């Protein structure tokens, strides 16, 4: 699985940011952060001039941690990996599988960045970025993140193909918390490249990935579902959950019956037209010459003692 992830994941889906662009982005962030830090420090010093040395040192440490560590972590979390410098350079921090980062990723990157960027003036971060094949610093390795380029030429990005419509929403109740990031990355890579693979090789690879996915989710692969379609459906479900978690997109369709799948974005069941009766009765067909014509029932006339036939058309036996 590691061989499948390594070598194709970056070239296929993500373009890692090189050291010059990352250094420029970090420099812009540091200039803005230190400008805010100096302004805040001047205000705090003027406001706390009557404090003793211990209290002033505590306020200085708290200001340093808040402005140079806490604010960058909050900005990176709320912007989903785009600080001011990264926005200017067209970069973004993503997870190893290309998904948006969360608070824990930004916290780990910020905590490690205090040592490898602030305390060593960026020397450790530069060395780690040069050694890494994908330009990751130590904070990225520990947090499981990657800095990628967002501004890529149009038409060159690969996208995961959608699953068949009859599988959309079928795996909405599947537990995906135990699936590792490496397996997600391998699935994404396979789905975007399966059209270029030999059919036999692609089928065996899809079976292997589906078996690994079933082992981590605890639910077997349905026998009537092809492995590639199963992978596409589960990947679609995961992307829908990520979009809902990151952007708060509500799933359409409203509440469903207990135990039933929740409809996914972009999926709507086929609407059936209501039944409409014919506008006019169909005239009877003319009898074919020589065909058998049943005798007509004698009509009843008023006063002959016979009751009229029911209006429903049913004639009781004599």
C-alpha positions as CSV (number, residue, x, y, z in Angstrom):
1,X,0.0,0.0,0.0
2,X,2.8,2.4,0.7
3,X,4.3,1.8,-2.8
4,X,0.9,2.7,-4.3
5,X,0.7,5.9,-2.3
6,X,4.3,6.9,-2.9
7,X,5.2,8.0,-6.4
8,X,1.8,8.7,-7.8
9,X,-0.2,10.6,-5.2
10,X,1.6,13.9,-5.6
11,X,2.0,13.8,-9.3
12,X,-1.6,12.8,-9.8
13,X,-3.6,15.0,-7.4
14,X,-1.4,17.5,-5.6
15,X,1.5,19.8,-6.6
16,X,3.7,20.3,-3.6
17,X,5.0,23.8,-3.0
18,X,8.7,24.3,-3.5
19,X,11.0,25.9,-0.9
20,X,11.2,29.4,-2.5
21,X,7.4,29.8,-2.6
22,X,7.0,28.4,0.9
23,X,9.8,30.6,2.3
24,X,8.2,33.7,0.7
25,X,4.8,32.8,2.2
26,X,6.4,32.3,5.7
27,X,8.2,35.6,5.4
28,X,5.0,37.5,4.6
29,X,3.3,35.8,7.6
30,X,6.2,36.6,9.9
31,X,6.3,40.3,8.8
32,X,2.6,40.7,9.5
33,X,2.8,38.8,12.7
34,X,5.8,40.7,14.1
35,X,4.2,44.0,13.1
36,X,1.0,43.1,15.0
37,X,3.2,41.8,17.9
38,X,5.1,45.1,18.2
39,X,2.0,47.1,18.1
40,X,0.3,45.0,20.7
41,X,3.4,45.0,22.9
42,X,3.6,48.8,22.8
43,X,0.0,49.0,23.9
44,X,0.4,46.5,26.7
45,X,3.6,48.0,28.0
46,X,1.9,51.4,28.2
47,X,-1.1,49.9,29.9
48,X,0.9,47.8,32.4
49,X,3.7,50.1,33.3
50,X,2.8,49.9,37.0
51,X,3.3,46.1,37.2
52,X,6.4,44.5,38.7
53,X,9.0,42.5,36.7
54,X,7.4,39.1,37.2
55,X,4.0,40.2,36.1
56,X,5.5,42.1,33.1
57,X,7.4,39.0,32.1
58,X,4.2,36.9,32.3
59,X,2.3,39.4,30.2
60,X,5.1,39.4,27.6
61,X,5.2,35.6,27.3
62,X,1.4,35.5,27.0
63,X,1.5,38.2,24.3
64,X,4.2,36.2,22.4
65,X,2.2,33.0,22.5
66,X,-1.1,34.7,21.6
67,X,0.1,36.8,18.7
68,X,2.9,34.6,17.1
69,X,1.4,31.2,17.9
70,X,-2.3,31.4,18.7
71,X,-3.4,33.8,16.0
72,X,-1.6,31.9,13.1
73,X,-3.1,28.6,14.3
74,X,-6.6,30.2,14.4
75,X,-6.2,31.8,11.0
76,X,-5.0,28.6,9.4
77,X,-7.9,26.6,11.0
78,X,-10.6,29.0,10.0
79,X,-9.3,29.5,6.5
80,X,-8.8,25.8,5.9
81,X,-5.0,26.1,5.5
82,X,-4.6,29.5,3.9
83,X,-2.8,32.2,5.8
84,X,-2.1,35.6,4.5
85,X,1.3,34.7,3.0
86,X,-0.1,31.4,1.5
87,X,-3.0,33.3,0.0
88,X,-0.6,35.8,-1.6
89,X,1.6,32.9,-3.0
90,X,-1.3,30.7,-4.1
91,X,-0.6,28.0,-1.5
92,X,-2.7,25.9,0.8
93,X,-2.1,23.4,3.6
94,X,-4.0,20.2,3.1
95,X,-3.9,16.7,4.6
96,X,-1.9,13.9,3.0
97,X,-4.9,12.7,1.1
98,X,-5.8,16.2,-0.1
99,X,-8.6,17.0,2.3
100,X,-9.0,20.2,4.4
101,X,-7.0,20.4,7.6
102,X,-8.6,20.7,11.0
103,X,-7.7,22.4,14.3
104,X,-5.4,19.5,15.4
105,X,-3.4,19.7,12.2
106,X,-2.9,23.5,12.6
107,X,-2.1,23.1,16.3
108,X,0.6,20.6,15.6
109,X,2.1,22.6,12.8
110,X,2.1,25.8,14.9
111,X,3.6,24.1,17.9
112,X,6.5,22.5,16.0
113,X,6.9,25.7,14.0
114,X,7.9,27.6,17.1
115,X,11.0,25.5,17.3
116,X,11.9,24.9,13.7
117,X,11.0,28.4,12.4
118,X,11.0,31.0,15.2
119,X,13.8,29.6,17.5
120,X,16.1,28.5,14.8
121,X,15.3,31.3,12.3
122,X,13.9,28.8,9.8
123,X,17.2,26.9,9.4
124,X,15.7,23.5,10.5
125,X,12.6,24.1,8.4
126,X,14.7,24.8,5.3
127,X,16.9,21.8,5.8
128,X,13.9,19.5,6.3
129,X,12.1,20.9,3.3
130,X,15.1,20.3,1.1
131,X,15.6,16.8,2.3
132,X,11.9,15.8,1.9
133,X,10.8,14.6,-1.5
134,X,7.6,16.6,-1.2
135,X,9.1,19.7,0.5
136,X,7.6,19.0,3.9
137,X,9.0,20.4,7.1
138,X,9.0,18.6,10.4
139,X,5.7,20.1,11.4
140,X,4.1,18.8,8.2
141,X,5.5,15.3,8.8
142,X,4.2,15.2,12.4
143,X,0.8,16.7,11.6
144,X,0.3,14.6,8.4
145,X,-0.1,17.7,6.2
146,X,1.3,19.0,2.9
147,X,1.6,22.5,1.4
148,X,0.4,22.4,-2.1
149,X,-0.1,24.9,-5.0
150,X,-3.6,26.0,-5.7
151,X,-2.9,28.0,-8.8
152,X,-2.4,25.2,-11.4
153,X,-3.1,25.4,-15.1
154,X,-6.8,24.6,-15.9
155,X,-7.6,21.3,-17.3
156,X,-4.7,19.4,-15.7
157,X,-6.2,18.4,-12.4
158,X,-7.7,14.9,-12.0
159,X,-11.0,14.3,-10.4
160,X,-12.5,11.3,-8.7
161,X,-15.2,9.9,-11.0
162,X,-18.7,9.8,-9.4
163,X,-20.2,6.5,-8.4
164,X,-23.2,4.9,-10.2
165,X,-26.5,6.6,-9.3
166,X,-27.9,3.5,-7.8
167,X,-25.0,3.4,-5.2
168,X,-25.3,7.1,-4.1
169,X,-26.3,7.2,-0.5
170,X,-26.2,3.4,0.0
171,X,-23.2,3.6,2.4
172,X,-24.3,6.7,4.4
173,X,-24.4,4.6,7.6
174,X,-20.8,3.2,7.1
175,X,-18.3,3.9,9.8
176,X,-15.3,5.5,8.1
177,X,-13.4,6.7,11.2
178,X,-11.0,3.7,11.2
179,X,-9.8,4.1,7.6
180,X,-6.2,5.3,7.5
181,X,-5.2,8.3,5.4
182,X,-2.9,6.2,3.2
183,X,-5.8,4.0,2.1
184,X,-7.9,7.0,1.2
185,X,-5.0,8.4,-0.9
186,X,-4.5,5.0,-2.6
187,X,-8.3,4.9,-3.4
188,X,-8.3,8.4,-4.8
189,X,-5.2,7.6,-6.9
190,X,-6.7,4.4,-8.3
191,X,-10.1,6.0,-9.1
192,X,-8.4,8.8,-11.1
193,X,-6.1,6.4,-13.0
194,X,-8.3,3.3,-13.5
195,X,-9.1,4.2,-17.1
196,X,-5.4,4.1,-17.9
197,X,-4.8,0.6,-16.4
198,X,-5.1,-2.8,-18.0
199,X,-8.6,-4.2,-17.2
200,X,-7.2,-7.3,-15.4
201,X,-4.7,-5.3,-13.4
202,X,-7.3,-2.7,-12.5
203,X,-9.8,-5.3,-11.4
204,X,-7.3,-7.0,-9.1
205,X,-6.1,-3.7,-7.7
206,X,-9.8,-2.7,-7.0
207,X,-10.4,-6.0,-5.3
208,X,-7.4,-5.5,-3.0
209,X,-8.3,-1.9,-2.1
210,X,-12.0,-2.9,-1.5
211,X,-10.8,-5.8,0.8
212,X,-8.6,-3.4,2.7
213,X,-11.4,-0.9,3.0
214,X,-13.9,-3.6,4.2
215,X,-11.3,-4.7,6.8
216,X,-11.1,-1.2,8.3
217,X,-14.8,-0.4,8.1
218,X,-16.0,-3.8,9.4
219,X,-18.6,-4.1,6.7
220,X,-18.1,-6.6,3.8
221,X,-18.2,-5.6,0.2
222,X,-21.7,-6.3,-1.3
223,X,-21.4,-9.2,-3.7
224,X,-23.5,-7.5,-6.3
225,X,-21.4,-4.3,-6.4
226,X,-18.2,-4.2,-8.5
227,X,-15.1,-3.3,-6.5
228,X,-14.4,-0.1,-8.4
229,X,-18.0,1.0,-8.0
230,X,-17.8,0.2,-4.3
231,X,-14.6,2.4,-3.9
232,X,-16.2,5.2,-5.8
233,X,-19.3,5.2,-3.7
234,X,-17.4,5.1,-0.4
235,X,-15.1,7.9,-1.6
236,X,-18.2,10.0,-2.6
237,X,-19.7,9.4,0.8
238,X,-16.5,10.5,2.5
239,X,-16.2,13.7,0.4
240,X,-19.8,14.6,1.1
241,X,-19.1,14.2,4.9
242,X,-16.0,16.3,4.6
243,X,-17.9,19.1,2.7
244,X,-20.6,19.0,5.3
245,X,-18.2,19.2,8.2
246,X,-16.0,21.9,6.6
247,X,-18.6,24.2,5.1
248,X,-21.8,23.2,6.9
249,X,-23.6,22.2,3.8
250,X,-26.9,20.5,4.8
251,X,-27.8,17.3,3.0
252,X,-30.8,17.9,0.9
253,X,-34.0,15.9,1.1
254,X,-34.8,16.5,4.8
255,X,-35.1,13.7,7.4
256,X,-35.3,10.1,6.3
257,X,-36.9,7.0,7.8
258,X,-35.0,5.4,10.6
259,X,-32.4,3.1,9.3
260,X,-32.6,4.5,5.8
261,X,-29.7,6.3,4.0
262,X,-29.4,10.0,4.0
263,X,-29.6,11.5,0.5
264,X,-26.3,13.0,-0.6
265,X,-25.7,16.4,-2.3
266,X,-26.3,16.3,-6.0
267,X,-28.5,13.2,-5.8
268,X,-32.3,13.3,-6.3
269,X,-34.5,10.3,-6.8
270,X,-36.3,10.0,-10.1
271,X,-39.7,11.7,-10.0
272,X,-42.7,9.7,-11.3
273,X,-45.5,11.4,-13.1
274,X,-48.9,11.1,-11.5
275,X,-51.5,9.0,-13.2
276,X,-53.9,10.9,-15.4
277,X,-57.1,9.3,-16.7
278,X,-57.8,9.5,-20.4
279,X,-59.5,12.7,-21.5
280,X,-62.2,10.9,-23.6
281,X,-63.4,7.3,-23.7
282,X,-61.9,5.1,-26.4
283,X,-64.5,4.3,-29.0
284,X,-65.1,0.5,-29.5
285,X,-63.4,-1.1,-32.5
286,X,-65.6,-2.2,-35.4
287,X,-66.0,-6.0,-35.5
288,X,-64.1,-7.8,-38.1
289,X,-66.2,-9.5,-40.8
290,X,-66.6,-13.1,-39.9
291,X,-65.6,-12.7,-36.3
292,X,-67.8,-13.9,-33.5
293,X,-70.1,-11.2,-32.0
294,X,-71.7,-12.1,-28.6
295,X,-75.4,-11.6,-28.4
296,X,-76.5,-8.4,-26.8
297,X,-78.4,-8.5,-23.5
298,X,-82.1,-7.7,-23.9
299,X,-82.9,-4.2,-22.7
300,X,-85.4,-3.8,-20.0
301,X,-88.3,-1.5,-20.4
302,X,-90.3,0.2,-17.7
303,X,-93.3,-1.8,-16.6
304,X,-92.2,-5.3,-17.7
305,X,-91.4,-6.4,-14.1
306,X,-87.6,-6.5,-14.6
307,X,-85.3,-4.4,-12.5
308,X,-82.9,-2.2,-14.2
309,X,-79.2,-3.3,-14.2
310,X,-77.0,-1.7,-11.6
311,X,-75.1,1.3,-12.6
312,X,-71.8,-0.5,-12.0
313,X,-72.3,-2.6,-15.1
314,X,-72.5,-5.9,-13.2
315,X,-75.5,-8.1,-14.3
316,X,-76.5,-10.7,-11.8
317,X,-77.2,-14.2,-13.1
318,X,-80.8,-15.1,-14.1
